[in-house]
Each structure stands twice: as structure tokens, then as C-alpha cells.
Amino acid sequence: MSTKPTFFINASTSSPEEAKVFYTALGFTPAEWCDVPTTKALILPAPNEKICLMIHAVDCFKKFIPPDATVADTAKTNETLLTIAVNSRDEVDALLAKAVAAGGKSDPYTMKDHGAEMGMYVRSFTDLDGHLWEAFFMDWQKTE
């Protein structure tokens, strides 16, 4: 493995294999060191390749949370908001197009021009299990 992840995101899924196909379509790289029926590891695309998404079958995910806790029903609540930085506005739109083509839903919420004065461009999508993601570009020169 050329880049070892230094940050891990763990999430539940109803189908690890379908989730792997979805995230691979977005440009994530499956990690061979964790590709078992209950869990798939996927490395995020550049410039985020030190981040690894660990996607677990619900019963497996439950082993990692307190015994009296429940797994979030993403149709009713959000357990987190995950944001992926990309290198341009075009890459934001391209990632959304990939998410939709792979079965996700684009723009479950919009905040038109939110952060535009700082050079920010953000769009959102949900994955097959309803986890909420953003694709984010920041023109850092506008913040200087």
C-alpha cells in the first residue's frame, strides 16, 4: 500500500458489496487488506487519500457502538455530515454526477451561494444507505 490511511470513517450499510460498488464509482479505491463479506475498506480519492472509509454491515457495525445504542436510521436522522475536498468547482459537479449515476441522490439540501464570498463551492449527495456527503471546493486565494 503506497499511502497508509491516518484517519478512518466508519459507517453502516445494508449491503457492503453494493456500497463498495457505489464508492468505487465515485473514485474511491478498494483496500485489499479489508475486503470481507461484512466490511469493505475504501481509500478516498486525492487529495484525501490518507482517509479510509470503513463500511460495515449493520450487524458488524453494532459491535463497535455501545450495546444500548442504535444504528441511525438515515431516513429520519443524520449521524454525521461527511465532506470531501476536491480541487475545482468542476470536480464538485463531477463527483455529484458520479454519485447519481451510481444510485445516490444529489442535493438533498441546498444552501445557494453559501460561503461564496470566501471562495467556497459545496454540493451534497446521499449514498445508497442515506449517509449525507458533501463535495467541497475552496478557492483558498480568496481567503488570503
Summary of the structure (lengths in Angstrom):
residues: 144
radius of gyration: 15.6
end to end distance: 36.0
largest distance: 47.3
contacts: 399
relative contact order: 0.18
helix: 26%
strand: 33%
